[in-house]
Amino acid sequence: MTVRRDFQEPPRSRPDLVIGREDLFASAREQLGRGGSVLLHGPAGIGKSTVLRALAADYGGAGRTVLRCSATESESHLPFLALADLFGLVLEDVSGALPGAQRTALESALTGRGESTLQRDGLALRLAVLSALRALAAKGPVLVVADDLQWLDAASAELLGFAARRLGDTPVQMLCAVRTEGQEYDRHLPASPPDTLAVRLGPLTRTQVSALLDHRGYTPLSRSTVRDIHRTSGGNPLFALELGRALAESPARPRPGEPLPVPTSLRALVLSRLEMLSDEARRTLLVASAGARPTLALLHAAGREHAEAETAQAAALGLLATDPEAPALRFAHPLISAALYAEAPAQERRAVHAALSTAASDPIERARHLALATTGTDPDVAARLAEAGALARDRGAPSVAASLGLLAARHTPVDSTPGPDERRLQAAEDAITAGEADLARDIARDVLTRATVPAERVRAWMVVIEAAGQALGEVDAVFPQVLADAGDDPSLLGLVHYQLAWRGLVVEGDFAEARQEAAHAAELAARGGDRRTELMALSFQASTETLMGHPDAPVTVKRALREPQDPYVACHHNGAGSARFRWLIMSDQLPEARATITALLREVRRRGMVESEVHFLRFLADTELRSGHCGRALDLARESLRLARDSGIGEGASAMLASLAEASAGDVDRALALAREAADHAEVDGDQMYLSRALAALGYAQLVAGDPAATVRSLRRVRELELGLGINDPGRGRWHGDLAEALVRIGEPGEAQDVIDTTRAHALRLGRQSVLAVLDRAEALVRAARGEHEAAVVRLTSVQDRLGRLGYGLEEARAAFALARLRTQAAAFPRTGARPLPGPASYDEAARLFRRCRALPWLRQVDAAATAGPTAVEPAPAAPAAALDALDGLAAMERQVASLVMEGATNREIAARLFISVKTVEATLTRVYRKLGIRSRVDIVRLAAGRRTT
């Protein structure tokens, strides 16, 4: 393989640097693996060269000859330069295989001797390139890697195209990248083989930009800053990195309302075109860059009399995107607007904002421009900003309200009422609502360095605690300080004890303590006249009692719903509406639960409450999953997870629910990965409550994946965790039936029955009908394992009907599947004297129900069972006494496997009887041999006859 020295990469893994391009990278890699070629295209800075280098590094090994070239605009007029890059180092290897005229033409082109031209050498030079590639391909596959194809000199491009169209089955592939602004990549395809796959690189998402910045070490950046970088860069990775670098090198971050600093490296990309504008057109564009939604009418109102002609001039230069259907003016790229604004002198910018403060029609926009046009403190400006913030809050734009609040604080005199810190705290609370926890925490910490008033200090501490999310253990040291600041004020103490209730649940994992703290918080808040905190505490108490299976839960839910209500609490994810939803869904009232959570989701979206939206999407997904609408649940769960990752809120909880949805309707491997991710989040946060939920999701995914032993391990840990937490309501995690089923599959029907009996007692006490039905399904499997087939069929038939009436579509389908499997096995292996089992021995009903649910992983299991055919499910008779004595040291499952071997059962028959895989049987037998000091199945049979092995 020949590689030019200046193209060699450092020895590291490239694919993991292709952030946000994983799917694209995989499809391009697959195309190359099929022997095809790839053309990467997209705008400048979008990451084409990064992907190209990663693909070349990943695919260019394995004995391939790699020919590389990379063109530049300044060299594009030099003929045959790319050809020299490609063949310069291999000319000696191929020249002997070329006819004389071709060799002379190629050497002349590469060395410059003889002034070879396409006009003079024509066909000889074209054939020389084709022959050279064929000669190299005769020794092994060839990969041609060409970057910046748009700057390739015309002569080299024509020669490559000639050869590419004639290579046929010759093992020569091309991997190229070309800069395009639209979809005009097709004009570069003639330089590539006919089977070339064109792959367009688009902008990165906000999450991907965040990951890219983290990878390059531009941390810590707040989520609001990352959002601004993403917006200004348009998702372009090069632009995003340059903006991140500029922020990292800047001694001060932009103030509220100010744009990001645009480094000189990026300004140069657009300022050359700006220089072609007239001075008046440039001023008009500056006004447009400062406006939130600039229109021609706004520009006229701001004093730009010739806006039409000046914006037309900008559009002709490619600075503005033209869209006759859209009234708003749009810059061709956000960076143009940012660079134009950053380049303008501060005085000119203030003048623009002053003009817009009267020209803008929206009061929020007018107030923002007034603030940016004003220097120093001004109580009137501050008051207008505070009013605009309240309006933004009412409109459901808390992020805007937070920005306006910070501007208001900046213009508020120190001796004003309300003071600047009070306005900063309002901004911090708005930031919490908007899901910008890091911004909120920074504001609150700043206030705490100055504040002396107890109410302000406690309020700031509340923001710090709220910003910690589930990671309350990280702010454990805060609680003694905030209690001291609260003194004996009941309203302030109510706030503190409400957060202590959450600490008891999340950090200590103690539901009883959490319930007691919540009740105390409600009492203190009522005494202090703080209705909002009282309602939040009552809602928390109600949710805790519901999860505990406490008898007072319905009464507390009603107390939390009493008037007067607080609109914020009513739709908050920890408020009264959410507490009612939890009660409804655990009481099997699925239609009403769906209606409740749908209304709550609509309201929090209207209010811009991002954190509540994340959780309510997850709640609705859970409701749809229980109802058997698995496809809909998967879509909602994925949406919740995307929003959680974008905002950094509730990632573990959303990953947990997404795991359940993936295992039911999507990709089981992804379900396993998501469940482990959720468990990791909970472990890191020290959140025992969600750790049990994550492990329950992992157990379910393992069951669907066909690994009952792993399911048992995961769900046994869930059982231990929930016993320690004091969770008695089986309607919470609904993992108990899965554990019992998995225990049957690994040959532990006795433990399975114990799980069923214990759980049934709680479910009967609380009236959890769907849980009782699932437990009956699991008990039917226990009975089948013990040979009570008729009783098992009767039980499963009843269970399927009950789950259908309750609206649990997926559980109904699972019951039908178990019933079909039992009937099919009984029909294939009739027992002497036994009556035929009622009902058809067919998987059609189970397949229909799973198909209706869009439960694809389960449907695949049905297809596999139908294809595999019936297997015997006979109970294992007792082994002889001598054998049992020898087996005393074995585990329960090992004893069952050994006993069936004593009967003469094959590994496949053992697997069928114990509902485990053949591989599990083989692994178990290996352990049996080792423990008993024997070597084969024959030795186990000898044990059955009471003979000593030798």
Secondary structure, DSSP 8 states (H G I E B T S, - for coil): ----GGG---SS-SGGG-TT-HHHHHHHHHHHHTT-EEEEEESTTSSHHHHHHHHHHHHS-TT-EEEEEE--GGGTTSTTHHHHHHHTTTHHHHHTTS-HHHHHHHHHHHH-TT---HHHHTHHHHHHHHHHHHHHHHHS-EEEEEE-GGGS-HHHHHHHHHHHTT-TTSSEEEEEEEE-SSSGGGGGGGGS-TTEEEEE-----HHHHHHHHHHTT-----HHHHHHHHHHHTT-HHHHHHHHHHHHH-SS---TT------HHHHHHHHHHHTTS-HHHHHHHHHHHHSSS-BHHHHHHTT-TTHHHHHHHHHHTTSEE--TT-SB-EESSHHHHHHHHHHS-HHHHHHHHHHHHHH-SSHHHHHHHHHHH--S--HHHHHHHHHHHHHHHHTT-HHHHHHHHHHHHHTS-TT-SS-HHHHHHHHHHHHHHTT-HHHHHHHHHHHHTT--SHHHHHHHHHHHHHHTTT-GGGGTTHHHHHHHHHTT-HHHHHHHHHHHHHHHHHTS--HHHHHHHHHHHHHHHHHHT-HHHHHHHHHHHHHHHHHHT-TTHHHHHHHHT-SS--HHHHHSTTSHHHHHHHHHHHTT-HHHHHHHHHHHHHHHHHHT-HHHHHHHHHHHHHHHHHTT-HHHHHHHHHHHHHHHHHHTSSHHHHHHHHHHHHHHHS-HHHHHHHHHHHHHHHHHHT-HHHHHHHHHHHHHHHHHTT-HHHHHHHHHHHHHHHHHHT---TTTT--HHHHHHHHHHTT-HHHHHHHHHHHHHHHHHHT-HHHHHHHHHHHHHHHHHTT-HHHHHHHHHHHHHHHHHHT-HHHHHHHHHHHHHHHHHHHHS--TT----SS---SHHHHHHHHHHT-HHHHHHHHHHHHH------------HHHHHHTTTS-HHHHHHHHHHHHT--HHHHHHHHT--HHHHHHHHHHHHHHHT--SHHHHHHHHTT----
